[in-house]
Amino acid sequence: MSIFDALNTSSSALTAQRLRMDVVSSNIANAQTTRATRNENGEYEPYRRKMVVLESDKNTFQQYLEKASGNKKATSGVKVSAIIEDEKPFKLVFNPNHPDADENGYVQLPNVDPLQEMVDLMSATRSYEANITAVNASKSMLMKALEIGK
């Protein structure tokens, strides 16, 4: 176990949470985008909400072997395994004057809920702040350890 394990773990979490904040920002920015992609028929579709999937950084055979033998090691961090699209249906809003309205006057809007996005943003921000605090605590402990020899 290295003295830098805590810093490496927190830095991986900082990177993952920053990407999570970027994805949430993208979702909020595209909350009204009705022409984001084209489907297989060549028609435009609204923007689909994106979500970040996080997982443990190292799921190796060696870690499973150590865990099974009782030599439990601390996890080495977190990584982004995927950015997936939310498959919830689009919102239908009656607006016959909109250029993307169908024959009945309904417009498909993205499946982005601004309230849910703000909650996700606050969660990512708090996680980011907690990891900054952990980095600062680790840095402080390492500095104190260097002062022992004085």
Summary of the structure (lengths in Angstrom):
residues: 150
radius of gyration: 22.3
end to end distance: 25.1
largest distance: 80.3
contacts: 371
relative contact order: 0.20
helix: 45%
strand: 18%
